[in-house]
């Protein structure tokens, strides 16, 4: 199962996360937060824990966008559930000077290596994270790093609809963790 963890304001109907969920509801599940306008780390991580209890953690690929990426790592740090893997797309730099004050409790930016396969996707011109910071996050987390040229924040406003390349990255994570004995 693929778990969608959107960022600020959720993902609109033209966002790749929403398109994936709508086209494959049996494969994608969205964690719905109670307040999309004022992300709070404690509330968001608790909500992830509440929603994911119904699944086998080790069979989950978590798919974060923006502050949703940091939420996934903070959830892991708090609850310690090992998952199959994670795709972090356009991770929000919560330590960036001028970061919105209504997004609370997510800093400092996580720095520890994660014990499951991860891929960080970042754009060379994202207003939310500098490309070198995204590279550093990937290095710290032990993630593969994928740079997209001039892709903005990798969202519907940046022209990202279905985004088949993202689905390929999920398949790559799945293949890394495939265990023939579990087939």
Residue pairs with C-beta under 8 A, 6 or more apart in sequence:
1 27
1 28
1 29
1 55
1 59
1 60
1 61
2 20
2 27
2 28
2 29
2 60
2 61
2 63
2 170
3 28
3 29
3 30
3 31
3 52
3 55
3 60
3 61
3 62
3 63
4 11
4 17
4 20
4 21
4 28
4 29
4 30
4 31
4 63
5 31
5 48
5 62
5 63
5 64
5 65
5 68
5 69
5 71
5 72
6 15
6 17
6 30
6 33
6 36
6 65
6 66
6 68
7 39
7 64
7 65
7 66
7 67
7 68
7 69
7 71
7 92
8 36
8 37
8 39
8 66
8 67
8 92
8 100
8 103
9 36
9 37
10 32
10 33
10 36
11 17
11 18
11 65
11 155
11 156
12 18
12 156
14 156
14 161
15 65
15 155
15 156
15 160
15 161
16 155
16 156
16 160
16 161
16 162
16 163
16 166
17 30
17 63
17 65
19 161
19 162
19 163
20 27
20 28
20 162
20 166
20 167
21 28
21 29
21 30
23 162
29 51
29 55
31 47
31 48
31 51
31 52
32 47
32 51
33 39
33 43
33 44
33 47
34 43
34 47
35 43
37 102
38 102
38 103
38 104
39 67
39 71
39 102
39 103
39 104
39 106
40 104
40 105
41 70
41 71
41 74
41 104
41 105
41 106
42 105
44 71
44 74
44 75
45 71
45 74
45 75
45 78
45 79
48 71
48 72
48 75
49 75
49 78
49 79
52 60
52 81
57 81
57 82
57 83
58 82
58 83
58 84
59 84
60 83
60 84
61 83
61 84
61 85
61 86
61 87
61 170
61 173
61 174
62 72
62 83
62 85
62 86
62 87
63 86
63 87
63 89
63 166
63 170
64 70
64 71
64 72
64 86
64 87
64 88
64 89
64 91
65 89
65 90
65 154
65 155
66 89
66 90
66 91
66 92
66 128
66 153
66 155
67 92
67 94
67 103
67 106
69 88
69 89
69 90
69 91
69 92
69 120
70 91
70 92
70 94
70 106
70 109
70 110
71 106
72 86
72 88
73 110
73 114
73 141
74 106
74 110
76 83
76 114
77 110
77 112
82 115
82 116
83 116
84 116
84 117
84 173
84 174
84 177
85 116
85 117
85 118
85 119
85 173
85 174
85 176
85 177
86 114
86 116
86 117
86 118
86 119
86 173
87 118
87 119
87 121
87 166
87 169
87 170
87 173
88 118
88 119
88 120
88 121
88 137
88 141
88 143
89 121
89 154
89 166
90 121
90 122
90 123
90 126
90 128
90 129
90 153
90 154
90 155
91 120
91 122
91 129
91 134
91 137
92 99
92 103
92 106
92 128
92 129
93 99
93 109
93 128
93 129
93 130
93 133
93 134
94 103
94 106
94 107
94 108
94 109
95 107
95 108
95 109
96 128
96 129
96 130
96 133
99 107
109 137
110 140
110 141
111 140
112 140
112 141
113 140
113 141
113 142
114 141
114 142
114 143
116 177
117 144
117 173
117 176
117 177
118 141
118 142
118 143
118 144
118 173
119 143
119 144
119 145
119 146
119 169
119 172
119 173
120 134
120 137
120 138
120 141
120 143
120 144
120 145
120 146
121 146
121 147
121 148
121 154
121 166
121 169
122 129
122 131
122 134
122 135
122 138
122 145
122 146
122 147
122 148
122 154
123 131
123 147
123 148
123 149
123 150
123 151
123 152
123 153
123 154
123 158
124 131
124 147
124 148
124 149
124 150
124 151
125 150
125 151
125 152
126 134
126 151
126 152
126 153
126 154
127 152
127 153
128 153
129 137
131 147
134 145
134 147
135 145
135 147
137 143
138 144
138 145
139 145
146 169
148 154
151 158
151 160
152 158
152 159
154 160
154 163
